[in-house]
Amino acid sequence: MNTDYNGKNKFKSSNVIRSFQYAIQGITHTLMKERNMQIHVSISVIVVFVSFILKLSAIEWLFILFAIGGVFALELVNTAIERIVDLVTKEYHPLAKQAKDIAAGAAFIYSILSVIVGIIIFLPKIL
Ligand SMILES: Nc1ncnc2c1ncn2[C@@H]1O[C@H](COP(=O)(O)OP(=O)(O)OP(=O)(O)O)[C@@H](O)[C@H]1O
C-alpha cells in the first residue's frame, strides 16, 4: 500500500493548484470516455441556451444550475466507482454488479429529478 502511518498517500498533492489540475483531468477523462457525460453536456448546453431565451428568474436559474451541476457531479462519482470496480476485478462478481448498478441508480435518480425540475420550470413558459 502507498500509505504512511498517518494514512497519507505518497502520491498526495501538497499544492492546491495541482489538486485542481487533477480534478480537471478527471472531468476531461470522463468527458472523453463516457457517452452518458457527453449526452449530459449536450443537453445542458441546450437547457442553458433556452434558459437565456426564456429569461428565467434568479430562483429558476438556481434550480437549473443545481440540476445540471448535480447530474455532472453524480456522473463523475459513478464513473469513479466503475473504474474502482474494474480495477478490483475484471471477473464477474455479484458485488461488482451491485456497486456499479447502485452508483448508476444514484445518477439515474438525480437525472429524473432534473427532468422534473425542467418540466416544472419550462412547461408553463412554453405553453
Ligand atoms: N465485474 C463485474 N461483475 C458483475 N457485473 C458487472 C461487472 N462489471 C460490470 N457489470 C455489470 O454489467 C453491466 C454493464 O456494466 P458497465 O461497466 O458496462 O457499465 P454501464 O452500466 O454500461 O455504464 P456506462 O454506460 O456508464 O459505462 C452493469 O449491470 C454492471 O453492473
The ligand as a Gaussian input file, in Angstrom:
#p B3LYP/6-31G(d) Opt

LIG

0 1
 N      -17.117000      -7.207000     -12.819000
 C      -18.437000      -7.259000     -12.956000
 N      -19.155000      -8.205000     -12.332000
 C      -20.508000      -8.249000     -12.440000
 N      -21.236000      -7.406000     -13.159000
 C      -20.597000      -6.407000     -13.804000
 C      -19.157000      -6.282000     -13.743000
 N      -18.802000      -5.194000     -14.493000
 C      -19.948000      -4.690000     -14.973000
 N      -21.024000      -5.400000     -14.577000
 C      -22.421000      -5.129000     -14.888000
 O      -22.587000      -5.134000     -16.298000
 C      -23.463000      -4.074000     -16.702000
 C      -22.724000      -3.111000     -17.620000
 O      -21.624000      -2.550000     -16.907000
 P      -20.674000      -1.403000     -17.469000
 O      -19.448000      -1.373000     -16.659000
 O      -20.526000      -1.559000     -18.951000
 O      -21.423000      -0.088000     -17.129000
 P      -22.746000       0.562000     -17.738000
 O      -23.886000       0.275000     -16.791000
 O      -22.903000       0.165000     -19.163000
 O      -22.415000       2.108000     -17.555000
 P      -21.735000       3.130000     -18.575000
 O      -22.588000       3.141000     -19.832000
 O      -21.799000       4.412000     -17.807000
 O      -20.329000       2.669000     -18.799000
 C      -23.969000      -3.422000     -15.400000
 O      -25.178000      -4.015000     -14.994000
 C      -22.849000      -3.751000     -14.409000
 O      -23.316000      -3.807000     -13.099000

